[in-house]
Amino acid sequence: MSELKFTVGSNVYNVVEIDGLMRKYDLYGQVTYSDCRIEIEPSLGATRKTNVIIHELLHACLFEAGYDDQDEELVRRLGNVVTQVIGDNLATFDKLLEMEESE
């Protein structure tokens, strides 16, 4: 998981698995802005991990855009939809990126 890195604004967020997030804090994941880390619970299944990473990336995007106060319900709902859109349209995103690279 440590090979996952996402550039958000001018920062690179690293994804790390942290044992015990669910047991200790009742969390699937969390983002820490000071060290640009997305921490996720390693016991989650692959689909849930993807959804949690996208959820935490949305928090990072909002923070980097200057939104310090974030609506958790909004992030949760958007995260679920964005996860679905990306997952169901990977081939289309590949084509989109190929078009961008050919310009």
Secondary structure, 3 states (H helix, E strand, C coil): CCCCEEEECCEEEEEEECCCHHHHHCCCEEEECCCCEEEECCCCCHHHHHHHHHHHHHHHHHHHCCCCCCCHHHHHHHHHHHHHHHHHCHHHHHHHHHHHHHC
